[in-house]
Amino acid sequence: MISRQPEALFDELNDIYSAFDQITERYGTVERLRTSPPPDRAELGRAYGELGKVLLGAKYLDAAEPALRNAST
């Protein structure tokens, strides 16, 4: 078994936390826009697109698909 160096583990954890923060932020934007009366559809579409891109980057492909689909509607 190959052990990872502590620095590599910390780098990986930082990447995970960064992705989580970005996903949380983008999802919050989508929810804020989605629930605002009346929602700005163009802005909401862009927000879904940004969420989808972050999810793709984090390799959450199943979650990215509906976000990107909502971006195009």
Secondary structure, 3 states (H helix, E strand, C coil): CCCCCHHHHHHHHHHHHHHHHHHHHHHHHHHHHHHCCCCCHHHHHHHHHHHHHHHHHCCCHHHHHHHHHHHCC
